[in-house]
Amino acid sequence: MKLTISKSVTGPALAGLALSVTPIVFTSILTYYAVVHEAAIAGFTAWQWAGITITCAITSAGLTPPTMLALIFGYFLGWQAVLPLFVINFGGILFINLLVRWLDHERFLAFIRRNPKAQSVLDRILNNELEVIFFAKLSPILPFGLTNLLFALSGAKLKNILLGGFLGMTPRTILAIWSGHEAHEIKTLLENPNQSAWTQIVVIGLIVVSIAGLWQVIQRSLK
């Protein structure tokens, strides 16, 4: 029994679990900190924001959800948050990609090749990786860190991960920055980021387009 458990619990499996759970925890921590220390954050200098951006570029790989950061940055910086948010998004993608390739990439691929169904999914990603990455990143409900991990482990080209991530994350990021910029209270914003009717429509639209796009790619790859 012990041997079976140890073999089934792989590095990628543990990482996937962590990247699904930790963003929820850190979202609560960020919300509490932003609400309690709103006045202090509002007084941050440009250098402090630069330091926060660099830190979040690393932590966004699995800890701090970029959409939550976009809300907070948008609230305090307005449209000046666009550049820092793209630095954070690219930084998170690069960091986890390089980390995976250094730690457990070949072991994961060897594990996948022993499972025909998993290998089939991997093949579909690699055959249409730019489209799959774009539609996955477009969805507001798919965890940023978990999708980065999946694409890094799949062996997708880094340039496609970055390009697909940029194209897919742009609508979500701009929407979150706008929501933060228009908000009057940080507490209300973070507790209900999609409070306006048209914001909810856009979010639902992004989810629908994401699902429809992924479904189309999968169906096309089966032909």
Disulfide bonds with the S-S distance in Angstrom:
none
